Amino acid sequence: EYIPTPDEFVAVEERPVKIQDAPLKYPEIARKAGIEGSVWVKVLVDRSGNVKDAIIAKESGANAGFEEAAIEAAKQCKWKPAMQNKQPVALWVTYEIKFQLKS
């Protein structure tokens, strides 16, 4: 199976679609401090729709544990894989994970 690098462009007819989110654990240090934030993660979705790798594309800047929690959640998501010539292909996808305290 071909695995693209995180910065490699791969032409596809259909982009991956997230079909199952994972539970997001709000970092305790952020909750106690009342801090909210967002993290952009980049995940490698394989041909089966599983996340094979996850990296931080853009940090929250809060230094409150958001990045670690985002990576943990991102790795547990399920995806409908990208399609190219009616075949599933591995592809990196970047998306935002928001941490918001419920008011």
QUIKA-V66189 format. One line per field, one symbol per residue. ss: DSSP state (H for helix, E for strand, - for the rest). A space follows every 50 residues. Layout:
ss->???
//
This chain:
ss->-------------E--EEEE-------HHHHHH---EEEEEEEEE----E EEEEEEEE-------HHHHHHHHH---EEE-EEE--EEE-EEEEEEEEE- ---
//
